[in-house]
Each structure stands twice: as structure tokens, then as C-alpha cells.
Amino acid sequence: MKLATKLIHAGIEPDPTTGAIMTPIYQTSTYVQEAPGKNKGYEYARSQNPTRQVLENAIAAIENAQHGLCFSSGVAATDAVIKLLEPGDEVIAGNDMYGGTYRLFTKVFAKFGIKFHFIDLQNEETLKSFINKNTKLIWIETPTNPLMNIIDIEAVSKIAKANSIITCVDNTFASPYLQTPLDLGADIVLHSATKYLGGHSDVIHGCLAMNDKDLRDKLYFIQKSCGAVPGPQDCFLVLRGLKTLHVRMDRHCENGIKIANFLRNHPKVGKVYWCGFEDFPGYEIAKKQMRGFGGMMSFTLKDDSVDNAMKLLTSTKIFSLAESLGGVESLINHPATMTHASIPREERIKNGLSDSLIRLSVGIEDVDDLTEDLKQAIG
Ligand SMILES: *Cc1c(COP(=O)(O)O)cnc(C)c1O
């Protein structure tokens, strides 16, 4: 089955009792048993829920995976992956990533004795120099948030495999429409389904997909033991979002190309970070591992000051100033004080995330209105 068909049909069967074509929201905490242990495979809704199960199967299908697992948020899914580790284990992660992931690693898990190294994953030699016998996990975000760096998933996974290290790819920015990391050798793929998968800015949700049964069983154990499961209503909303992912992504990509070029050609705009430019450092790898460049991009103004950036951020009329991304509506964001405020300034600046950087999540509105809006806001 091709992706567009899977997005609509994979994992989904008409409701067995009524034939309802849409997956029902099984709003229940428990299930009646005939005798202790004699049941229909459902005992308690933290462990099993039919709405969630359908979504988990759909997520697995669209990521070309054998197994899917859903969580109450993207960070809850990240949290589950890190709980595979033990004190003394080491993680190598990219040095440009979602601020909440950085916060979870450094402020929550570091104190349990897990060591995190944040490095430039674009450089294979640097990566190899950080690998030792305690390295258990490589954490990849690509394109990175917010600088749009491209990490070669296939190359990093190969190095990881040779050293018996698990690779997890946060695929939130690309979505499975543009990139399927398991096909490139990764072991686990993660989504903040809050973003493109849900697609309508109306739900917080996270998920994982993997092929290895043993890994799935360990993560399922963590899911039910730690309890960060999504409610059935949230699963329903993500299921509903998935059905139009391909259509939305096409428009995000189409608008993305136009907005990126508009910005690049604007006399007052400085640097534009978008992986679809042929002279962008990660372009060749992006072209190889992605099927389009998406609607995420960042930029600075030529007259590069925080004041000027702030003026722009508060002048748009269609782009809403808000955290998050991947919804149908366009958003504008100031990473330094919003999505990436939890990364220490020194660390941020060192990795190229300046105080004046502006990030866009280009939505699926009419692109002429979006360019007009940016034009009037840039002035
Ligand atoms: C938003 C985001 C997360 C966290 O997901 P939540 O659903 O907000 O918990 C993780 N990774 C990336 C790339 C994100 O953009």
C-alpha cells in the first residue's frame, strides 16, 4: 500500500459492533472480565485501549514499522526512550534540538546518572570520537529545530549499528510523508504528533515506531508502568489528522518553497535557514533522504538586532506569534525566548542560535497572503 492510502486506511477496520467507519472513542477506564484473566485482551485502559491501538497500528504502518506506541505528549515519548537506559549509560545527541528535549535530558535524566553529549552530528569524525563502551543511544533530530541542519540518518545509523548503539530519530519536522528513518537504518522513530501528524493545533500527543519486537516490548513495559498514555479522544484527533497528512504536507512544501525564496530575495532579510536551497550545507543529504523540504524555516534580519526581530514578531497579522508548529495555520516564533528558552544562552549562541533568530512554521493558507503579511511586517 502507498502512503496516501495507508494514511487513510492502515490499521483501521469498521467498528466490530456497529460497522461505524470512523474509529470510536472508547472512553473507558476498565473492561468487564468473564472470569479473572478471561477477557477479550483488554483489562485496564492504561495498558490497552482500542482507539489507541488503532492509532498505534496506523503510526507503525506509515513509518514502515512493525510496531507503534502512543504517549500523552512528544516529550513523554522521549522520556520513555531514555528510560531504556541505566545509570552510567551515555547518549550522544545533536547540538541543535527542540528545547524541551534538551531540558528533559539535562535537567531530569542527567541527575539519574545518564550522561549526555551534545555534538555536531553532521561531522562523522566528531561522532566517532565520542563513542565509548557506555554509549547506548544516539539521538537525531533532522531537520534540526530551529537551524534546519540535516543529519545523515543512514550514515549515523551505520556507525551506531557497528557499535551496538540504538539510534532514535525525532521525525517531527519532516513527518513520514517526507522522511521514513527506519528505512534508513534507524531503530526508533519519534514524533510529537502535536505537530504535523495531528496538524490542527488541537491536541498534545507523542508516538514511537520501531521494528524490533524486543525493543517494542521494553517500551510497552515503560509505557504501561510509567503511565504517560494519551486519552482516547486525543488518539481520535490524531487519527483524524493523519487522514489528510499527505495533502497538507504537499501544500506546506509548496508554500515553504515560495516563502523561503521570498525571504532570501528580500533586501532586508539576512540569512535564511531552509534545507531546500541548493547552497544549504545539508542540501545533498536532504535531497537523498527526504521527499520534500517542508514548511519549517528560520531567518535573521540584515539589520540584525533583537529589537528589530521583536518588531517583526509582533507585526504579522496572519502568522500568529506562538510556540508549536506543523498546524494548518502559519506561526511565527522567537526561539531564544520561546521554544528554546530552556537552553542556556551560552550553549545556544555557540551552536548558532542567535538572540534575533526568527522561526516560521509555514501553514497551508494562500501563499500570496502569507508573503504580503511578511512583506508588511518586515517593512
Ligand atoms: C514539540 C516537539 C517535541 C515535543 O513534543 P510535545 O508534543 O510538545 O511534548 C519534540 N520534538 C520536536 C522536534 C518538537 O517540535
PDBQT file of the ligand as one rigid body, heavy atoms in Angstrom, charges set to zero:
ROOT
HETATM    1  C1  LIG A 401       7.225  19.870  20.009  1.00  0.00    +0.000 C 
HETATM    2  C2  LIG A 401       8.385  18.980  19.825  1.00  0.00    +0.000 A 
HETATM    3  C3  LIG A 401       8.661  17.942  20.732  1.00  0.00    +0.000 A 
HETATM    4  C4  LIG A 401       7.870  17.742  22.000  1.00  0.00    +0.000 C 
HETATM    5  O1  LIG A 401       6.578  17.342  21.768  1.00  0.00    +0.000 OA
HETATM    6  P1  LIG A 401       5.314  17.711  22.710  1.00  0.00    +0.000 P 
HETATM    7  O2  LIG A 401       4.191  17.078  21.999  1.00  0.00    +0.000 OA
HETATM    8  O3  LIG A 401       5.238  19.195  22.784  1.00  0.00    +0.000 OA
HETATM    9  O4  LIG A 401       5.598  17.113  24.041  1.00  0.00    +0.000 OA
HETATM   10  C5  LIG A 401       9.718  17.106  20.440  1.00  0.00    +0.000 A 
HETATM   11  N1  LIG A 401      10.477  17.279  19.336  1.00  0.00    +0.000 NA
HETATM   12  C6  LIG A 401      10.250  18.266  18.456  1.00  0.00    +0.000 A 
HETATM   13  C7  LIG A 401      11.115  18.400  17.243  1.00  0.00    +0.000 C 
HETATM   14  C8  LIG A 401       9.205  19.153  18.664  1.00  0.00    +0.000 A 
HETATM   15  O5  LIG A 401       8.992  20.148  17.796  1.00  0.00    +0.000 OA
ENDROOT
TORSDOF 0
